Amino acid sequence: MAGIAWLRRVRDDRVRRRLLREEDAREDIVDEVHHHWVVYTLPTLELAVVVALVWFTLVSSAQVGWFFMLVALVLLLHAVWKSLVRFMDVFVVTNMRVFRVTGVVSSKHATTPLARILDITVDQPFLGLMLGYGHFTFESAAQEQGLRDITYVGRPLARDLTIQRHVQQSGLRGPRPMHNPP
């Protein structure tokens, strides 16, 4: 568990370092989106196969046991890598912009100001409706960017409303809400 806590600190530090902290423009996180748990089902199934292959290695002869162990090692590495890629992929909504940080051994950062988001499409396939996830497609002035498709977002409708509400409250689109009418 210490390894997961360390990875979480690394991931969170990569997000926090990208926030604007000047006194006249303080950026605050509105929502930090990690992938839905469903993205870990395939790596979990791979780990179950790894356990079965290790068992076959223990009960089989040395002539074929090495093959089971080799396949188990490859599957284990694949499952760990896929899990790390998903774990380190973070989509963040702030009071000024949306950005995404991805990468395991390197880091990639894509950002779009809230004012440039033209449309958000929320796609919830049947399984997504049942399990509570969906996919976002952002349309903005710069179409080819790292923020176009955000997949496997938990509670996508609530998160869409959060983004839309924040865009409206910041006065970027539509009438600005009145806080204290005279």
Z-matrix of the N, CA and C atoms (Angstrom, degrees):
N
C 1 1.452
C 2 1.521 1 112.20
N 3 1.328 2 117.17 1 -24.99
C 4 1.466 3 119.80 2 179.04
C 5 1.523 4 110.30 3 -64.71
N 6 1.346 5 116.82 4 -32.81
C 7 1.462 6 120.91 5 178.51
C 8 1.515 7 111.96 6 -65.96
N 9 1.339 8 117.02 7 -39.75
C 10 1.465 9 120.55 8 178.69
C 11 1.521 10 110.14 9 -68.46
N 12 1.338 11 117.02 10 -39.85
C 13 1.469 12 120.23 11 178.00
C 14 1.530 13 110.63 12 -62.75
N 15 1.333 14 116.38 13 -40.25
C 16 1.457 15 120.26 14 178.11
C 17 1.533 16 110.83 15 -64.48
N 18 1.339 17 117.00 16 -44.94
C 19 1.463 18 120.76 17 178.20
C 20 1.528 19 111.18 18 -61.66
N 21 1.324 20 116.81 19 -39.54
C 22 1.465 21 120.83 20 178.51
C 23 1.533 22 110.30 21 -63.47
N 24 1.343 23 117.37 22 -40.78
C 25 1.477 24 120.73 23 177.34
C 26 1.524 25 110.82 24 -63.80
N 27 1.327 26 117.09 25 -42.73
C 28 1.469 27 120.92 26 178.39
C 29 1.525 28 109.85 27 -61.13
N 30 1.332 29 116.86 28 -47.42
C 31 1.464 30 121.79 29 179.74
C 32 1.533 31 110.78 30 -60.90
N 33 1.315 32 116.87 31 -47.29
C 34 1.463 33 120.37 32 -178.75
C 35 1.525 34 112.05 33 -66.25
N 36 1.338 35 117.58 34 -36.84
C 37 1.468 36 120.65 35 176.94
C 38 1.522 37 111.42 36 -64.23
N 39 1.334 38 116.42 37 -37.81
C 40 1.471 39 119.23 38 178.42
C 41 1.519 40 110.76 39 -63.65
N 42 1.332 41 117.17 40 -34.25
C 43 1.469 42 120.63 41 177.40
C 44 1.516 43 109.84 42 -72.87
N 45 1.322 44 118.29 43 -49.60
C 46 1.472 45 122.05 44 -175.16
C 47 1.526 46 112.31 45 -62.40
N 48 1.335 47 117.40 46 -34.79
C 49 1.473 48 120.39 47 179.36
C 50 1.519 49 112.34 48 -63.46
N 51 1.308 50 117.96 49 -22.30
C 52 1.463 51 121.78 50 -176.33
C 53 1.528 52 113.38 51 -91.81
N 54 1.310 53 117.56 52 -1.65
C 55 1.465 54 120.65 53 179.19
C 56 1.518 55 110.75 54 -81.36
N 57 1.332 56 115.83 55 139.89
C 58 1.459 57 121.21 56 176.36
C 59 1.521 58 108.30 57 -76.85
N 60 1.317 59 116.83 58 128.57
C 61 1.464 60 120.36 59 -176.78
C 62 1.535 61 112.85 60 -124.46
N 63 1.337 62 117.98 61 21.02
C 64 1.450 63 120.04 62 175.86
C 65 1.521 64 108.90 63 -68.49
N 66 1.327 65 116.75 64 153.38
C 67 1.464 66 120.31 65 -176.09
C 68 1.520 67 113.04 66 -64.61
N 69 1.333 68 117.85 67 -35.53
C 70 1.467 69 119.92 68 -177.31
C 71 1.529 70 112.25 69 -84.56
N 72 1.323 71 118.38 70 -13.77
C 73 1.467 72 120.97 71 -179.48
C 74 1.520 73 109.17 72 -140.57
N 75 1.310 74 116.35 73 76.28
C 76 1.466 75 119.97 74 -179.80
C 77 1.528 76 109.88 75 -85.17
N 78 1.312 77 115.25 76 124.29
C 79 1.457 78 121.29 77 -178.70
C 80 1.529 79 109.35 78 -99.82
N 81 1.330 80 115.73 79 128.27
C 82 1.456 81 121.45 80 -179.62
C 83 1.519 82 109.73 81 -119.99
N 84 1.327 83 115.88 82 145.51
C 85 1.460 84 121.41 83 179.09
C 86 1.528 85 109.42 84 -77.31
N 87 1.330 86 115.48 85 127.29
C 88 1.456 87 122.21 86 175.42
C 89 1.525 88 109.69 87 -92.68
N 90 1.338 89 116.61 88 -42.29
C 91 1.462 90 121.61 89 179.98
C 92 1.523 91 108.80 90 -153.42
N 93 1.312 92 115.50 91 136.94
C 94 1.462 93 122.16 92 176.57
C 95 1.521 94 106.45 93 -118.07
N 96 1.316 95 116.44 94 116.81
C 97 1.460 96 121.90 95 -170.87
C 98 1.523 97 110.20 96 -108.17
N 99 1.325 98 114.42 97 120.95
C 100 1.460 99 121.95 98 173.99
C 101 1.524 100 106.78 99 -108.08
N 102 1.315 101 116.75 100 161.96
C 103 1.456 102 119.83 101 -178.45
C 104 1.531 103 111.49 102 -64.72
N 105 1.312 104 114.36 103 148.68
C 106 1.459 105 122.74 104 175.95
C 107 1.528 106 108.89 105 -64.04
N 108 1.333 107 117.08 106 152.51
C 109 1.463 108 121.33 107 -177.14
C 110 1.523 109 113.12 108 -59.85
N 111 1.319 110 118.18 109 -20.23
C 112 1.465 111 120.27 110 -176.66
C 113 1.537 112 111.88 111 -63.59
N 114 1.333 113 118.40 112 -23.11
C 115 1.472 114 119.82 113 179.90
C 116 1.523 115 111.97 114 -69.20
N 117 1.326 116 116.82 115 -15.36
C 118 1.466 117 120.27 116 -179.80
C 119 1.527 118 112.79 117 -94.89
N 120 1.328 119 118.53 118 2.26
C 121 1.470 120 119.76 119 -178.24
C 122 1.529 121 112.10 120 -69.23
N 123 1.320 122 117.99 121 -43.30
C 124 1.468 123 119.53 122 178.88
C 125 1.533 124 111.47 123 -64.29
N 126 1.341 125 119.78 124 -47.60
C 127 1.468 126 117.80 125 175.29
C 128 1.528 127 113.25 126 -59.63
N 129 1.330 128 117.87 127 -33.94
C 130 1.460 129 120.48 128 177.79
C 131 1.527 130 110.91 129 -66.91
N 132 1.331 131 116.06 130 -41.46
C 133 1.468 132 119.45 131 175.96
C 134 1.533 133 110.74 132 -63.32
N 135 1.323 134 116.10 133 -38.87
C 136 1.466 135 119.38 134 177.13
C 137 1.528 136 110.68 135 -62.16
N 138 1.326 137 116.96 136 -38.99
C 139 1.470 138 119.83 137 177.92
C 140 1.520 139 111.50 138 -65.31
N 141 1.328 140 117.56 139 -35.70
C 142 1.466 141 120.54 140 175.97
C 143 1.528 142 110.55 141 -63.89
N 144 1.325 143 116.16 142 -39.90
C 145 1.470 144 119.98 143 177.03
C 146 1.526 145 109.72 144 -65.93
N 147 1.326 146 117.51 145 -37.26
C 148 1.470 147 121.19 146 177.22
C 149 1.526 148 110.23 147 -59.73
N 150 1.328 149 116.53 148 -44.91
C 151 1.467 150 120.13 149 178.82
C 152 1.531 151 110.24 150 -60.78
N 153 1.326 152 117.00 151 -43.35
C 154 1.468 153 120.47 152 179.00
C 155 1.529 154 110.50 153 -63.57
N 156 1.315 155 117.31 154 -41.28
C 157 1.472 156 120.22 155 179.84
C 158 1.524 157 111.61 156 -66.57
N 159 1.329 158 117.31 157 -37.33
C 160 1.469 159 119.43 158 176.51
C 161 1.527 160 109.84 159 -64.86
N 162 1.318 161 117.11 160 -39.28
C 163 1.463 162 120.17 161 176.55
C 164 1.531 163 110.29 162 -62.13
N 165 1.354 164 116.70 163 -45.04
C 166 1.472 165 119.73 164 176.86
C 167 1.525 166 111.20 165 -59.78
N 168 1.324 167 116.88 166 -35.98
C 169 1.463 168 120.48 167 178.26
C 170 1.517 169 110.52 168 -62.38
N 171 1.329 170 115.73 169 -41.16
C 172 1.468 171 119.91 170 -177.13
C 173 1.524 172 112.65 171 -70.97
N 174 1.332 173 117.64 172 -30.92
C 175 1.468 174 119.91 173 -176.40
C 176 1.525 175 113.24 174 -98.96
N 177 1.314 176 117.85 175 -5.88
C 178 1.463 177 119.81 176 -178.55
C 179 1.523 178 110.82 177 -99.20
N 180 1.288 179 115.08 178 174.28
C 181 1.466 180 120.56 179 179.23
C 182 1.529 181 109.69 180 -75.97
N 183 1.300 182 115.87 181 163.84
C 184 1.464 183 121.38 182 -179.11
C 185 1.529 184 111.85 183 -65.60
N 186 1.356 185 116.69 184 -26.67
C 187 1.461 186 120.14 185 -178.36
C 188 1.533 187 111.58 186 -66.21
N 189 1.314 188 118.64 187 -34.02
C 190 1.471 189 120.73 188 179.75
C 191 1.529 190 112.41 189 -109.81
N 192 1.315 191 117.37 190 -15.33
C 193 1.466 192 120.84 191 -179.19
C 194 1.518 193 113.25 192 -60.91
N 195 1.334 194 116.37 193 -38.12
C 196 1.464 195 119.68 194 179.82
C 197 1.526 196 111.06 195 -61.37
N 198 1.338 197 117.37 196 -34.59
C 199 1.466 198 120.98 197 179.56
C 200 1.527 199 110.95 198 -65.93
N 201 1.350 200 116.09 199 -45.43
C 202 1.466 201 119.93 200 177.67
C 203 1.532 202 110.88 201 -60.17
N 204 1.329 203 115.98 202 -41.09
C 205 1.465 204 120.35 203 -179.38
C 206 1.527 205 110.88 204 -66.83
N 207 1.322 206 117.77 205 -38.70
C 208 1.457 207 121.41 206 178.52
C 209 1.526 208 111.21 207 -64.89
N 210 1.329 209 116.60 208 -45.19
C 211 1.468 210 120.63 209 177.88
C 212 1.531 211 110.02 210 -63.71
N 213 1.327 212 117.31 211 -39.57
C 214 1.467 213 121.45 212 178.72
C 215 1.525 214 110.37 213 -62.44
N 216 1.321 215 117.30 214 -41.88
C 217 1.462 216 120.99 215 179.77
C 218 1.528 217 111.36 216 -64.18
N 219 1.326 218 116.95 217 -43.55
C 220 1.466 219 120.87 218 178.93
C 221 1.523 220 110.48 219 -63.39
N 222 1.325 221 117.38 220 -44.80
C 223 1.468 222 120.92 221 178.54
C 224 1.526 223 111.43 222 -63.96
N 225 1.313 224 117.06 223 -39.74
C 226 1.461 225 121.14 224 178.73
C 227 1.527 226 110.72 225 -62.42
N 228 1.320 227 116.55 226 -47.03
C 229 1.470 228 120.18 227 178.61
C 230 1.526 229 111.18 228 -61.68
N 231 1.327 230 116.86 229 -41.07
C 232 1.465 231 120.45 230 179.12
C 233 1.530 232 111.03 231 -63.84
N 234 1.312 233 117.24 232 -44.84
C 235 1.473 234 121.38 233 -179.51
C 236 1.523 235 111.31 234 -63.44
N 237 1.323 236 116.83 235 -43.26
C 238 1.468 237 120.42 236 179.54
C 239 1.523 238 110.35 237 -65.30
N 240 1.331 239 117.16 238 -44.10
C 241 1.465 240 120.54 239 -179.54
C 242 1.528 241 111.62 240 -62.31
N 243 1.329 242 117.52 241 -47.99
C 244 1.467 243 120.74 242 -179.82
C 245 1.529 244 110.94 243 -61.32
N 246 1.319 245 116.91 244 -39.78
C 247 1.466 246 120.38 245 178.36
C 248 1.526 247 111.12 246 -65.53
N 249 1.318 248 117.29 247 -42.25
C 250 1.466 249 120.49 248 178.73
C 251 1.528 250 111.75 249 -63.51
N 252 1.322 251 116.48 250 -42.34
C 253 1.468 252 120.13 251 179.58
C 254 1.527 253 110.05 252 -59.32
N 255 1.312 254 117.83 253 -45.67
C 256 1.470 255 121.30 254 179.66
C 257 1.524 256 111.68 255 -69.53
N 258 1.330 257 117.00 256 -39.00
C 259 1.459 258 121.16 257 -178.14
C 260 1.533 259 111.73 258 -64.96
N 261 1.317 260 116.56 259 -37.92
C 262 1.472 261 120.61 260 -176.35
C 263 1.531 262 112.67 261 -85.90
N 264 1.313 263 119.16 262 -1.48
C 265 1.459 264 124.25 263 179.02
C 266 1.530 265 108.56 264 -89.82
N 267 1.331 266 116.65 265 112.71
C 268 1.464 267 121.88 266 -175.95
C 269 1.522 268 109.60 267 -127.27
N 270 1.324 269 115.65 268 133.32
C 271 1.462 270 123.02 269 175.00
C 272 1.523 271 106.88 270 -110.76
N 273 1.337 272 116.83 271 128.45
C 274 1.464 273 121.34 272 -173.96
C 275 1.521 274 110.49 273 -125.08
N 276 1.334 275 115.83 274 134.56
C 277 1.458 276 122.73 275 173.53
C 278 1.518 277 106.54 276 -109.92
N 279 1.323 278 116.46 277 124.46
C 280 1.458 279 120.35 278 176.64
C 281 1.523 280 108.94 279 -116.37
N 282 1.314 281 116.50 280 -178.94
C 283 1.460 282 120.54 281 178.27
C 284 1.525 283 112.21 282 -73.48
N 285 1.347 284 118.35 283 -6.24
C 286 1.461 285 121.61 284 -178.64
C 287 1.525 286 114.28 285 -120.25
N 288 1.324 287 116.85 286 -29.19
C 289 1.463 288 120.24 287 -171.47
C 290 1.516 289 110.62 288 -159.09
N 291 1.324 290 114.76 289 175.48
C 292 1.459 291 121.68 290 168.27
C 293 1.522 292 106.23 291 -118.86
N 294 1.317 293 115.97 292 142.08
C 295 1.460 294 118.66 293 175.76
C 296 1.508 295 110.39 294 -146.99
N 297 1.322 296 113.76 295 161.82
C 298 1.456 297 122.00 296 -177.80
C 299 1.516 298 108.55 297 -133.19
N 300 1.327 299 115.64 298 134.07
C 301 1.458 300 121.63 299 176.99
C 302 1.524 301 106.81 300 -119.23
N 303 1.314 302 116.67 301 124.88
C 304 1.458 303 122.22 302 -179.96
C 305 1.523 304 109.91 303 -129.75
N 306 1.306 305 115.59 304 167.69
C 307 1.460 306 120.98 305 174.22
C 308 1.508 307 112.70 306 114.84
N 309 1.331 308 115.52 307 147.93
C 310 1.460 309 121.50 308 178.44
C 311 1.517 310 109.60 309 -107.01
N 312 1.326 311 118.01 310 -62.11
C 313 1.468 312 120.65 311 179.94
C 314 1.519 313 111.89 312 -90.57
N 315 1.315 314 116.56 313 -18.17
C 316 1.463 315 121.96 314 172.50
C 317 1.525 316 106.62 315 -128.50
N 318 1.317 317 116.34 316 177.05
C 319 1.460 318 119.53 317 -177.39
C 320 1.519 319 109.80 318 -132.40
N 321 1.329 320 115.77 319 134.57
C 322 1.458 321 121.98 320 176.89
C 323 1.523 322 107.21 321 -121.85
N 324 1.319 323 115.88 322 137.71
C 325 1.461 324 121.75 323 -174.97
C 326 1.526 325 108.57 324 -131.48
N 327 1.330 326 116.41 325 124.73
C 328 1.463 327 121.89 326 176.49
C 329 1.526 328 107.83 327 -124.81
N 330 1.326 329 116.77 328 139.10
C 331 1.456 330 120.18 329 -176.45
C 332 1.518 331 111.56 330 -141.01
N 333 1.335 332 115.91 331 150.77
C 334 1.462 333 123.03 332 175.68
C 335 1.525 334 107.80 333 -143.00
N 336 1.317 335 117.66 334 129.07
C 337 1.464 336 119.35 335 174.85
C 338 1.528 337 109.76 336 -64.20
N 339 1.320 338 116.64 337 149.60
C 340 1.466 339 120.76 338 -179.86
C 341 1.526 340 111.65 339 -56.56
N 342 1.309 341 116.75 340 -35.44
C 343 1.467 342 120.40 341 -177.37
C 344 1.523 343 112.30 342 -65.47
N 345 1.324 344 118.33 343 -22.38
C 346 1.468 345 120.86 344 -177.36
C 347 1.523 346 113.38 345 -91.13
N 348 1.324 347 117.15 346 -4.83
C 349 1.460 348 119.50 347 177.61
C 350 1.518 349 107.89 348 -78.85
N 351 1.325 350 115.85 349 115.11
C 352 1.456 351 121.06 350 -177.94
C 353 1.516 352 111.97 351 -89.88
N 354 1.337 353 116.51 352 -37.68
C 355 1.459 354 119.59 353 -175.00
C 356 1.524 355 108.83 354 -157.83
N 357 1.321 356 115.25 355 148.24
C 358 1.466 357 121.64 356 174.47
C 359 1.518 358 107.23 357 -125.61
N 360 1.321 359 115.53 358 123.38
C 361 1.459 360 120.71 359 175.07
C 362 1.518 361 107.87 360 -103.06
N 363 1.329 362 116.09 361 128.95
C 364 1.460 363 121.41 362 177.20
C 365 1.522 364 107.59 363 -108.56
N 366 1.318 365 115.90 364 120.74
C 367 1.461 366 122.00 365 179.37
C 368 1.523 367 108.15 366 -112.63
N 369 1.331 368 116.21 367 119.33
C 370 1.456 369 120.92 368 176.06
C 371 1.516 370 108.71 369 -118.58
N 372 1.337 371 117.37 370 102.47
C 373 1.465 372 118.86 371 175.64
C 374 1.527 373 109.34 372 -65.47
N 375 1.327 374 116.57 373 170.40
C 376 1.459 375 120.94 374 -177.30
C 377 1.533 376 111.80 375 -53.40
N 378 1.328 377 116.55 376 -47.86
C 379 1.458 378 119.80 377 179.31
C 380 1.528 379 110.82 378 -63.72
N 381 1.326 380 116.87 379 -35.19
C 382 1.461 381 120.90 380 177.16
C 383 1.519 382 112.26 381 -64.97
N 384 1.339 383 116.61 382 -36.80
C 385 1.466 384 120.15 383 175.51
C 386 1.525 385 110.34 384 -64.15
N 387 1.317 386 116.66 385 -40.02
C 388 1.464 387 121.09 386 -178.22
C 389 1.536 388 112.17 387 -71.17
N 390 1.334 389 116.74 388 -39.46
C 391 1.463 390 120.89 389 -173.87
C 392 1.530 391 113.88 390 -100.63
N 393 1.323 392 117.88 391 -7.19
C 394 1.466 393 120.59 392 175.35
C 395 1.519 394 115.83 393 86.59
N 396 1.324 395 117.61 394 35.94
C 397 1.461 396 119.87 395 175.03
C 398 1.521 397 109.85 396 -132.80
N 399 1.318 398 115.15 397 166.56
C 400 1.453 399 121.49 398 177.89
C 401 1.511 400 109.78 399 -161.19
N 402 1.320 401 115.38 400 -176.34
C 403 1.460 402 121.92 401 -177.98
C 404 1.524 403 108.77 402 -125.73
N 405 1.328 404 116.53 403 137.85
C 406 1.463 405 122.27 404 176.72
C 407 1.517 406 109.57 405 -100.74
N 408 1.313 407 116.23 406 140.88
C 409 1.459 408 121.88 407 168.06
C 410 1.524 409 106.31 408 -124.71
N 411 1.326 410 116.41 409 116.60
C 412 1.457 411 122.14 410 179.90
C 413 1.518 412 109.21 411 -95.09
N 414 1.315 413 115.41 412 134.69
C 415 1.455 414 120.73 413 172.34
C 416 1.508 415 107.54 414 -114.24
N 417 1.320 416 114.50 415 126.47
C 418 1.460 417 120.22 416 -179.61
C 419 1.517 418 108.37 417 -142.40
N 420 1.321 419 115.12 418 -178.61
C 421 1.463 420 119.68 419 -179.12
C 422 1.533 421 110.73 420 -63.40
N 423 1.310 422 117.53 421 -32.48
C 424 1.470 423 121.55 422 178.93
C 425 1.528 424 107.98 423 -104.59
N 426 1.326 425 117.40 424 94.63
C 427 1.460 426 121.46 425 -172.98
C 428 1.532 427 113.67 426 -69.72
N 429 1.310 428 118.12 427 -40.77
C 430 1.464 429 120.11 428 -176.09
C 431 1.520 430 109.55 429 -89.03
N 432 1.295 431 115.58 430 90.90
C 433 1.452 432 121.09 431 -179.48
C 434 1.515 433 108.93 432 -149.80
N 435 1.327 434 116.90 433 174.45
C 436 1.450 435 121.38 434 -178.61
C 437 1.514 436 113.89 435 -78.10
N 438 1.321 437 117.68 436 1.11
C 439 1.458 438 121.08 437 -178.04
C 440 1.512 439 113.58 438 -107.75
N 441 1.279 440 118.91 439 6.33
C 442 1.464 441 119.95 440 -176.86
C 443 1.523 442 111.70 441 -65.65
N 444 1.331 443 117.83 442 -51.06
C 445 1.461 444 121.80 443 -176.74
C 446 1.527 445 110.18 444 -118.50
N 447 1.310 446 115.48 445 120.02
C 448 1.465 447 122.35 446 174.13
C 449 1.527 448 105.74 447 -116.26
N 450 1.313 449 116.58 448 114.34
C 451 1.467 450 120.24 449 -172.54
C 452 1.522 451 111.72 450 -104.07
N 453 1.323 452 114.68 451 157.06
C 454 1.454 453 124.32 452 175.93
C 455 1.528 454 112.46 453 54.36
N 456 1.313 455 114.88 454 56.25
C 457 1.460 456 122.60 455 178.14
C 458 1.524 457 108.35 456 -92.61
N 459 1.307 458 116.99 457 125.40
C 460 1.460 459 120.99 458 176.13
C 461 1.526 460 110.12 459 -73.88
N 462 1.336 461 116.86 460 145.13
C 463 1.460 462 123.79 461 -179.01
C 464 1.539 463 111.30 462 48.16
N 465 1.331 464 117.88 463 58.09
C 466 1.467 465 120.32 464 -172.84
C 467 1.530 466 113.98 465 -64.75
N 468 1.317 467 118.74 466 -36.88
C 469 1.468 468 119.52 467 -178.62
C 470 1.522 469 111.27 468 -68.07
N 471 1.321 470 117.41 469 -41.18
C 472 1.462 471 120.82 470 177.15
C 473 1.527 472 110.85 471 -64.52
N 474 1.319 473 116.42 472 -38.81
C 475 1.464 474 119.62 473 -179.86
C 476 1.534 475 110.78 474 -70.89
N 477 1.318 476 116.81 475 -36.34
C 478 1.462 477 120.35 476 175.51
C 479 1.527 478 110.01 477 -61.91
N 480 1.323 479 116.80 478 -45.18
C 481 1.467 480 120.04 479 178.09
C 482 1.525 481 111.63 480 -62.66
N 483 1.325 482 117.38 481 -37.53
C 484 1.461 483 120.92 482 177.57
C 485 1.523 484 110.64 483 -61.05
N 486 1.326 485 116.62 484 -45.75
C 487 1.469 486 120.22 485 179.38
C 488 1.520 487 110.17 486 -64.57
N 489 1.332 488 117.14 487 -47.72
C 490 1.476 489 120.30 488 -178.49
C 491 1.527 490 110.83 489 -61.82
N 492 1.321 491 116.87 490 -43.42
C 493 1.460 492 121.11 491 179.39
C 494 1.525 493 110.70 492 -62.17
N 495 1.320 494 116.48 493 -42.08
C 496 1.464 495 119.52 494 -178.69
C 497 1.528 496 111.69 495 -68.50
N 498 1.323 497 116.74 496 -38.26
C 499 1.467 498 120.01 497 176.04
C 500 1.520 499 109.66 498 -61.61
N 501 1.314 500 117.25 499 -43.86
C 502 1.473 501 121.26 500 179.87
C 503 1.528 502 111.47 501 -66.22
N 504 1.332 503 117.78 502 -45.34
C 505 1.461 504 120.72 503 -177.84
C 506 1.521 505 112.39 504 -65.87
N 507 1.298 506 116.80 505 -29.34
C 508 1.456 507 118.90 506 179.24
C 509 1.523 508 111.75 507 -79.88
N 510 1.344 509 116.92 508 -4.22
C 511 1.458 510 120.63 509 176.23
C 512 1.505 511 114.12 510 80.37
N 513 1.324 512 117.49 511 14.72
C 514 1.460 513 119.60 512 -177.93
C 515 1.521 514 112.01 513 -77.08
N 516 1.343 515 117.03 514 -29.21
C 517 1.462 516 121.15 515 176.48
C 518 1.514 517 108.09 516 -142.17
N 519 1.301 518 115.67 517 143.59
C 520 1.454 519 120.36 518 176.21
C 521 1.529 520 111.22 519 74.96
N 522 1.314 521 116.64 520 -179.49
C 523 1.451 522 119.80 521 -179.15
C 524 1.522 523 111.01 522 -71.21
N 525 1.302 524 115.03 523 144.59
C 526 1.456 525 121.41 524 177.42
C 527 1.527 526 108.33 525 -76.82
N 528 1.322 527 117.74 526 132.36
C 529 1.472 528 118.71 527 -178.93
C 530 1.522 529 110.86 528 -66.25
N 531 1.337 530 115.04 529 145.21
C 532 1.456 531 120.09 530 179.73
C 533 1.525 532 107.32 531 -88.47
N 534 1.348 533 115.65 532 124.87
C 535 1.465 534 120.03 533 -178.53
C 536 1.531 535 110.99 534 -84.89
N 537 1.309 536 117.98 535 -50.94
C 538 1.463 537 122.15 536 179.92
C 539 1.519 538 109.20 537 -132.52
N 540 1.318 539 118.07 538 92.08
C 541 1.461 540 118.43 539 179.93
C 542 1.519 541 110.23 540 -67.14
N 543 1.370 542 117.01 541 144.88
C 544 1.484 543 119.65 542 -177.29
C 545 1.506 544 113.08 543 -69.62
